[in-house]
Amino acid sequence: TPKVLNDYCMGCGACALVCPHHAIQVKGFEFENVLKRYSDSAIRLKAEGKSPVILVFCCQWSEFSALDNPEGILFKRNAVTFEVPCFKALDPVHVVNALRNGFDGVMAVVCSAKDCKLQEGRDTAERNMNVLRDVLKKMGLIERFELYEVSPRDAGKFEERLEDFVRRVSALPPIKPLRMEA
């Protein structure tokens, strides 16, 4: 049975991301719980006739003040925010699932490399994002994902970046249903 060594745990969630069969999960960020929460948000926004619907994953450790009151910036753009323990815990599977479960676009807002409080393992997170980009390219969904590294020194830039992303996603055709190949 896997066991977290609490004396060494940084609370980033990287162990949960790489643990097969979800044997280790971060409390409050359990895989199925996360999936249900953002899927329910997509269903609710789509039922309200909102379009495009955007999911913004963001790091819980970020000192990014624009997301301190996310409803102010995100609500008028049909976007919802979902905190992850750290960039290292952003599961590429959730990005793909979000796009397949009703979101028109997904933005990941992460700390810049200089501002990251949990540097160890960041290279793994960056490799995960490269794999995610490759998968999204193959699925024809790459234009629907954006990774945005932010710094507390970038005041005011997030709203502009989100607006640009929403505009680009709005111009895309609807996501085609996933076809399973034998």
Buried (B, 14 or more C-beta within 10 A) or exposed (E): EEEBEEEEEBEBBBBBBBBEEEEBBBEEBEBEEBBEEBBEBBEEBBEEEBEBBBBBBBBBBBEBEBBEEBEEBBEEBBBBBBBBBBBBBBBBBBBBBBBBBBBBBBBBBBBBEEBBEBEEBBEBBBEBBEEBBEBBEEBEBBBBBBBBBBBEEBEEEBBEBBEEBBEBBEEBEEBEEEEEEE
